[in-house]
Amino acid sequence: MRAGVFWLGTLGSFALSGVAGAVTSSGLSALPLLIIPTLFILLYVMKVGPDEWYTPSIRQLERRRRELVRVQQLEIEASRAHEIAAQRAQRRQQVSQLTTDAINVAQQTVSRFKKG
């Protein structure tokens, strides 16, 4: 509705400017073009008009809700991926520690047999 009012005002100002230019040859024929920025400021900056022009529609609310759900899902997936990466790093560290311990035990056993 707001966009319709704006575009009707814009077309009207162009038409009025064209009529004024055809009737008079003065520089004032461009004066009706000032309606365009005035309408924009009134409708989109100052938000003049009925409240229902500025309340979100059911479609907009649903779209916003879906976007929030999508963002939450991405956050959950990122958190899960981070947990999995941390678990893998911990497993690698455990495997490395076990390998080091096994090598140490083997070296101690070999050195015991060399002495004996």
C-alpha positions as CSV (number, residue, x, y, z in Angstrom):
1,M,0.0,0.0,0.0
2,R,2.8,2.4,1.0
3,A,4.7,1.6,-2.3
4,G,1.5,2.1,-4.3
5,V,1.0,5.5,-2.8
6,F,4.6,6.4,-3.5
7,W,4.5,5.3,-7.1
8,L,1.2,6.9,-7.8
9,G,2.5,10.1,-6.4
10,T,5.7,9.8,-8.5
11,L,3.7,9.2,-11.7
12,G,1.4,12.0,-10.8
13,S,4.3,14.4,-10.2
14,F,5.8,13.5,-13.6
15,A,2.4,14.0,-15.3
16,L,1.9,17.3,-13.5
17,S,5.4,18.4,-14.4
18,G,4.8,17.5,-18.1
19,V,1.4,19.4,-18.1
20,A,3.0,22.4,-16.4
21,G,5.9,22.3,-19.0
22,A,3.5,22.2,-21.9
23,V,1.3,25.0,-20.6
24,T,4.1,27.3,-19.4
25,S,7.6,27.7,-20.6
26,S,9.0,28.8,-17.2
27,G,11.4,26.9,-15.0
28,L,8.6,26.2,-12.5
29,S,7.4,23.2,-14.5
30,A,10.0,21.0,-12.6
31,L,8.6,22.1,-9.2
32,P,6.1,19.2,-9.0
33,L,9.0,16.8,-9.1
34,L,9.7,17.8,-5.5
35,I,6.7,15.7,-4.6
36,I,8.8,12.5,-5.2
37,P,11.4,13.0,-2.4
38,T,8.7,14.5,-0.2
39,L,6.6,11.4,-0.5
40,F,9.6,9.2,0.1
41,I,10.5,11.0,3.3
42,L,6.9,11.0,4.5
43,L,6.3,7.3,3.8
44,Y,9.6,5.6,4.4
45,V,11.4,7.9,6.9
46,M,8.8,9.5,9.0
47,K,6.4,6.6,8.5
48,V,3.3,8.7,8.0
49,G,0.1,6.6,7.4
50,P,-1.9,3.9,9.1
51,D,-0.2,1.5,11.4
52,E,-1.0,-1.5,9.3
53,W,1.3,-0.1,6.6
54,Y,4.2,-0.6,9.0
55,T,3.3,-3.8,10.8
56,P,4.9,-7.0,9.4
57,S,2.6,-9.3,7.5
58,I,2.1,-12.9,8.4
59,R,4.3,-13.9,5.5
60,Q,7.1,-11.6,6.8
61,L,6.7,-12.9,10.3
62,E,6.9,-16.5,9.1
63,R,9.9,-15.8,6.9
64,R,11.7,-14.2,9.9
65,R,10.8,-17.2,12.1
66,R,12.2,-19.6,9.5
67,E,15.4,-17.6,9.3
68,L,15.8,-17.7,13.0
69,V,15.2,-21.5,13.0
70,R,17.8,-21.8,10.2
71,V,20.3,-19.8,12.2
72,Q,19.7,-21.9,15.3
73,Q,20.1,-25.1,13.3
74,L,23.4,-23.8,11.8
75,E,24.6,-22.8,15.3
76,I,23.7,-26.3,16.6
77,E,25.5,-28.0,13.7
78,A,28.6,-25.7,14.2
79,S,28.6,-26.6,17.9
80,R,28.3,-30.3,17.1
81,A,31.1,-30.1,14.5
82,H,33.3,-28.3,17.1
83,E,32.5,-31.0,19.7
84,I,33.4,-33.8,17.2
85,A,36.6,-32.0,16.3
86,A,37.5,-31.7,19.9
87,Q,36.7,-35.4,20.5
88,R,38.9,-36.4,17.5
89,A,41.8,-34.3,18.8
90,Q,41.4,-35.9,22.3
91,R,41.4,-39.4,20.7
92,R,44.5,-38.5,18.7
93,Q,46.2,-37.3,21.9
94,Q,45.2,-40.5,23.7
95,V,46.4,-42.7,20.9
96,S,49.7,-40.8,20.8
97,Q,50.1,-41.2,24.6
98,L,49.3,-44.9,24.4
99,T,51.8,-45.3,21.5
100,T,54.5,-43.5,23.5
101,D,53.8,-45.6,26.6
102,A,53.9,-48.8,24.5
103,I,57.2,-47.8,22.9
104,N,58.6,-47.0,26.4
105,V,57.6,-50.4,27.8
106,A,59.1,-52.1,24.7
107,Q,62.3,-50.2,25.2
108,Q,62.5,-51.1,28.9
109,T,61.9,-54.7,28.1
110,V,64.5,-54.8,25.4
111,S,67.0,-53.0,27.6
112,R,66.3,-55.5,30.5
113,F,67.0,-58.5,28.1
114,K,70.2,-56.8,27.0
115,K,71.4,-56.6,30.5
116,G,70.4,-60.1,31.4
